[in-house]
Amino acid sequence: MSAAPGRPQASSHRSAEHEGTPVHAVIDVEYEQPACSTQRAWARVPAEPTPSERGALKDRIRRLLRERDAVMVSHFYVHPDLQDLAEETGGLVSDSLEMARFGRDHPARTLVVSGVRFMGETAKILSPAKHVLMPDLDATCSLDLGCPAAAFGAFCDAHADRTVVVYANTSAEVKARADWVVTSSCAVDVVRALKDQGRKILWAPDKHLGHYIQRETGADMLLWNGACIVHDEFKAFELQALKDQHAGAKVLVHPESPADVVALADAVGSTSGILKAARELDARTFIVATDTGLLHKLRLLNPGKTFIEAPTAGNSATCKSCAHCPWMAMNGLVDLARVLETGAHEVHVDPALVARARVPIDRMLAFTAAQRARQAAGALVPNIGAA
């Protein structure tokens, strides 16, 4: 099984899906994907509103959130406008684990998820009675695309002796086949606990994160061969050169990055882990190897500190750091206002899938809640997710 992403390529065509909305630029995304037919994908980038349009759109969204009993849940990688607006209106900006927890526990009848498709599906799985809207349902993820449910199911069938642990960046169908769902903030701890019980692990889909977990835990892990098109492009040679230019700078790396990039890190962690390291490490300058969307929050929380984008310099790259997910970039104010007004772009998940996919997600949430409370997690029950 192989899913070796390449570099997003800007196309020359443009699209306007909805009459009366700003024209969108369309990005073609090409990458090797032998596991499935999606060797080519695309992303539609919203037109940037003018300052006056931006203010009017934000006021309209604030009003609609109140009228629709809705709350915003935004990922750290989306546009700063969507991050700021979520927090200004009582919503959340966070990583995928906290997004899932917040959406489940918030009393609002409608959740507006600014992120990518698997995040909206996870919100719907945990809150099936709520309306879950997204600015653009076509906002996907290379890890999700690279792990098609049928091929993954066959992979699991061929290794039925292993406990199936999947990353949150997967479809509802793949989650329904898993024993555990994890995010990058809890994956090491979950796999370590399973290893201590003598479990052998089948991991999907990110190979770099899987190798990192394997190194950290010593677990017996069989890995699906997928990668994130953003993190896979960070280059150790270029990162070392940038470190040499900034003596004393600390390097913060997301574990979806290649091993030689991780080896140069002063701190390795999820988005929330990177934020914590930036706050606690004794440095004024940081080089950050993750999606550039996180820089907005890093700079807001750490005034007086300098954050430099880690270099990608990947195949066909036209800049030293182009590290922004083309699908996260599909989230914009215009589409957000429109879905709140019309109810369009609602996320639906087959109820039969919801029942099965919720089990490994709830297991993750219970595990992390127990960790938070410094209590022992309950017994780990195998194979429920695949029932």
Residue pairs with C-beta under 8 A, 6 or more apart in sequence:
1 34
1 35
1 151
1 155
1 224
1 225
2 32
2 33
2 34
2 35
2 225
3 31
3 32
3 33
3 34
3 35
3 142
3 143
3 146
3 147
3 205
3 224
3 225
3 226
3 227
4 31
4 32
4 225
4 227
4 232
5 31
5 32
5 142
5 146
5 227
5 228
5 229
5 232
5 233
6 30
6 31
6 32
6 229
6 314
6 315
6 316
7 30
7 31
7 229
7 233
7 314
7 315
7 316
7 317
7 322
8 27
8 28
8 29
8 30
8 43
8 229
8 322
8 326
9 27
9 28
9 29
9 30
9 316
10 25
10 27
10 28
11 26
11 27
11 28
11 42
13 26
14 23
14 24
14 25
14 26
15 23
15 24
15 26
15 44
16 22
16 23
16 24
17 24
17 44
18 338
21 334
21 335
21 338
22 46
22 47
22 49
22 334
23 47
24 44
24 45
24 46
24 47
25 44
25 45
25 47
26 42
26 43
26 44
26 45
27 42
27 43
27 44
27 45
27 326
27 329
28 40
28 41
28 42
29 40
29 41
29 42
29 43
29 142
29 229
29 326
30 39
30 40
31 39
31 41
31 142
31 229
32 39
33 39
33 145
33 146
35 146
35 147
35 148
35 151
35 225
35 226
36 145
36 146
36 148
36 151
38 145
38 146
38 148
41 140
41 142
41 145
43 138
43 139
43 326
43 327
43 329
43 330
44 136
44 138
44 330
45 326
45 329
45 330
46 329
46 330
46 331
46 332
46 333
46 334
46 335
47 332
47 334
49 57
49 332
49 333
49 334
54 81
54 333
57 333
57 334
57 336
57 337
58 81
58 85
58 333
60 337
61 85
61 89
61 333
61 336
61 337
61 340
62 85
62 88
62 89
64 70
64 337
64 340
64 341
65 71
65 72
65 89
65 112
65 340
68 109
68 110
68 340
69 108
69 109
69 110
70 108
70 109
70 110
70 111
70 112
70 131
70 133
70 340
71 89
71 90
71 91
71 92
71 106
71 108
71 110
71 111
71 112
72 82
72 85
72 86
72 89
72 91
72 92
72 112
72 114
73 86
73 91
73 92
73 94
73 99
73 102
73 103
73 111
73 112
73 113
73 114
73 115
73 119
73 123
74 82
74 83
74 85
74 86
74 91
74 92
74 93
74 113
74 114
74 115
74 331
75 93
75 94
75 95
75 96
75 99
75 114
75 115
75 116
75 119
75 293
75 328
76 83
76 93
76 94
76 95
76 271
76 291
76 293
76 294
76 296
76 297
77 115
77 271
77 291
77 293
77 294
77 324
77 325
77 328
78 114
78 115
78 293
78 328
78 331
79 293
79 329
79 331
79 332
79 333
80 296
81 333
82 114
82 135
82 331
82 332
82 333
82 336
83 93
83 296
83 297
85 91
85 333
86 92
86 93
86 114
87 93
91 102
91 112
92 98
92 99
92 102
93 297
94 102
94 271
94 272
95 183
95 184
95 185
95 270
95 271
95 272
96 115
96 119
96 122
96 168
96 169
96 183
97 168
97 183
97 185
97 186
97 270
97 272
97 364
97 368
98 272
99 113
99 115
99 119
99 122
99 123
100 119
100 122
100 123
100 126
100 168
100 361
100 365
101 365
103 111
103 113
103 123
103 126
103 127
103 130
103 132
104 123
104 126
104 127
104 365
108 130
109 130
109 131
110 130
110 131
110 132
110 133
111 123
111 127
111 130
111 131
111 132
111 133
112 133
112 134
112 135
112 336
112 339
112 340
113 119
113 120
113 123
113 132
113 133
113 134
113 347
114 134
114 135
114 331
114 336
115 134
115 139
115 328
115 331
116 139
116 140
116 141
116 144
116 325
116 327
116 328
117 134
117 137
117 138
117 139
117 140
117 141
117 144
117 171
117 347
118 141
118 144
118 168
118 169
118 170
118 171
118 172
119 168
120 132
120 133
120 134
120 137
120 347
121 171
121 172
121 347
121 349
122 168
122 172
122 175
122 361
123 130
123 132
123 347
124 130
124 132
124 347
124 348
124 349
124 354
125 172
125 175
125 349
125 353
125 354
125 357
125 358
125 361
126 358
126 361
126 362
128 349
128 351
128 354
131 343
131 346
132 346
132 347
133 339
133 340
133 343
133 344
133 345
133 346
133 347
134 331
134 339
134 345
134 347
135 330
135 331
135 332
135 335
135 336
135 339
135 345
136 330
136 331
136 332
136 335
136 345
137 345
137 347
138 327
138 330
139 327
139 328
139 330
139 331
140 327
141 169
141 228
141 325
141 327
142 226
142 227
142 228
142 229
143 167
143 169
143 170
143 205
143 206
143 226
143 227
143 228
144 169
144 170
144 171
144 174
144 205
146 205
146 226
146 227
147 166
147 170
147 171
147 174
147 204
147 205
147 224
147 226
149 171
149 173
149 174
149 177
152 174
152 177
152 204
152 205
152 224
153 177
155 202
155 204
155 224
156 164
156 177
156 202
156 386
159 202
159 222
161 200
162 199
162 200
162 201
162 202
162 222
163 179
163 180
163 194
163 199
163 200
163 201
163 202
163 382
163 383
164 177
164 178
164 179
164 180
164 202
164 204
164 385
164 386
165 178
165 179
165 180
165 181
165 182
165 187
165 190
165 191
165 194
165 201
165 202
165 203
165 204
166 174
166 175
166 177
166 178
166 180
166 181
166 182
166 203
166 204
166 205
166 360
167 181
167 182
167 183
167 184
167 187
167 203
167 204
167 205
167 206
167 209
168 181
168 182
168 183
169 205
169 206
169 228
170 178
170 181
170 204
170 205
172 349
172 350
172 353
172 354
172 357
173 353
173 357
174 204
174 205
175 181
175 357
175 360
175 361
175 385
176 353
176 356
176 357
176 385
177 385
177 386
178 357
178 360
178 385
178 386
179 360
179 363
179 382
179 383
179 384
179 385
179 386
180 190
180 194
180 360
180 363
180 364
180 385
181 357
181 360
181 361
181 363
181 364
181 385
182 190
182 191
182 364
183 270
183 364
184 209
184 254
184 255
184 256
184 269
184 270
184 271
184 273
185 269
185 270
185 271
185 272
185 273
185 368
186 364
186 367
186 368
186 371
187 209
187 213
188 212
188 213
188 216
188 217
189 367
189 371
190 364
190 367
191 201
191 203
191 213
191 217
191 219
191 221
192 216
192 217
192 219
193 367
193 377
193 380
194 201
194 219
194 380
195 201
195 217
195 218
195 219
195 220
197 380
199 219
199 380
199 382
200 219
200 220
200 221
200 222
201 219
201 220
201 221
201 222
202 221
202 222
203 210
203 213
203 221
203 222
203 223
203 224
204 210
204 223
204 224
204 226
205 224
205 226
206 226
206 227
206 228
206 256
207 223
207 224
207 225
207 226
207 227
208 227
208 228
208 231
208 232
208 255
208 256
208 257
208 258
208 259
208 262
209 255
209 256
210 221
210 223
210 224
211 223
211 259
212 255
212 259
212 262
212 268
213 219
213 221
213 255
214 221
214 223
215 259
227 256
228 256
228 325
229 325
229 326
230 256
230 290
230 291
230 323
230 324
230 325
231 254
231 256
231 257
231 258
231 289
231 290
231 291
231 323
232 256
232 257
232 258
233 312
233 314
233 317
233 322
233 323
234 253
234 257
234 258
234 261
234 289
234 310
234 311
234 312
234 323
235 261
235 311
235 312
235 313
235 314
236 258
236 260
236 261
236 263
236 264
238 310
238 311
238 312
238 313
238 320
239 251
239 261
239 264
239 287
239 289
239 310
239 311
240 264
241 311
242 287
242 308
242 310
242 311
243 249
243 251
243 264
243 287
246 285
246 287
246 308
248 283
248 284
248 285
249 283
249 285
249 286
249 287
249 308
250 266
250 267
250 277
250 281
250 283
250 285
250 286
250 287
251 264
251 265
251 266
251 267
251 286
251 287
251 289
251 310
252 265
252 266
252 267
252 269
252 274
252 277
252 278
252 286
252 287
252 288
252 289
252 290
253 261
253 262
253 264
253 265
253 267
253 268
253 289
253 290
253 310
254 268
254 269
254 270
254 271
254 274
254 289
254 290
254 291
255 262
255 268
255 269
255 270
256 290
257 289
257 290
261 289
261 310
262 268
265 289
266 277
266 281
266 283
267 273
267 274
267 277
267 281
269 276
269 277
271 290
271 294
274 288
274 290
274 294
274 298
275 294
275 297
275 298
275 301
278 286
278 298
278 301
278 302
278 305
278 307
279 301
279 302
283 305
284 304
284 305
284 306
285 305
285 306
285 307
285 308
286 298
286 305
286 306
286 307
286 308
287 308
287 309
287 310
288 294
288 295
288 298
288 307
288 308
288 309
288 310
289 310
289 323
290 310
290 323
291 323
291 324
291 325
291 328
292 309
292 321
292 323
292 324
293 324
293 325
293 328
295 307
295 309
298 305
298 307
299 305
299 307
309 320
309 321
309 323
310 321
310 323
311 320
311 321
312 320
312 321
312 322
312 323
313 320
314 322
335 345
338 344
339 345
339 346
349 357
356 385
356 387
357 385
359 384
359 385
359 387
360 384
360 385
363 380
363 384
363 385
366 377
366 378
367 377
370 376
370 377
370 378
371 377
